[in-house]
Amino acid sequence: MLRLAVLFLIIAIVAALFGFGGIAGTASSIAQILFFLFLVLFVVALIFGRRVIG
């Protein structure tokens, strides 16, 4: 998921360089959503991964 966020960030940067503002804005928004979703899932995995059953 982090790889997808980085991919959309690169797409946004390239689109911005070529002057496609709408595409750049959309791609950067998608990158932000994916990055924050990755962070939330990472924290949840850390919390539940540390639980000891028994």
C-alpha positions in Angstrom: 0.0 0.0 0.0 2.9 2.3 0.7 4.2 1.5 -2.8 0.9 2.7 -4.3 1.1 5.9 -2.3 4.6 6.6 -3.6 3.4 5.7 -7.1 0.6 8.2 -7.0 2.9 10.8 -5.5 5.3 10.4 -8.4 2.4 10.6 -10.9 1.3 13.8 -9.2 4.7 15.3 -9.4 5.2 14.4 -13.1 1.7 15.7 -13.9 2.4 19.0 -12.1 5.6 19.4 -14.1 3.8 19.0 -17.4 1.0 21.4 -16.3 -1.8 19.0 -15.7 -3.2 20.6 -12.5 -6.4 18.5 -12.2 -4.6 15.2 -12.6 -1.8 16.3 -10.2 -4.4 17.3 -7.6 -6.3 14.1 -7.9 -3.2 11.9 -7.8 -1.8 13.8 -4.7 -5.1 13.4 -2.9 -5.1 9.6 -3.6 -1.5 9.4 -2.4 -2.4 11.2 0.8 -5.4 8.9 1.5 -3.3 5.8 0.8 -0.5 7.0 3.0 -2.7 7.7 6.0 -4.5 4.4 5.5 -1.1 2.7 5.5 -0.2 4.5 8.7 -3.4 3.4 10.4 -3.1 -0.2 9.3 0.6 -0.2 10.4 -0.3 1.1 13.9 -3.1 -1.5 14.2 -0.7 -4.2 13.2 1.8 -3.1 15.8 -0.8 -3.1 18.5 -2.3 -6.4 17.7 1.0 -8.0 16.8 2.3 -7.4 20.3 -0.5 -9.2 22.1 0.5 -12.4 23.8 -2.2 -15.0 24.0 -2.0 -17.5 26.9 
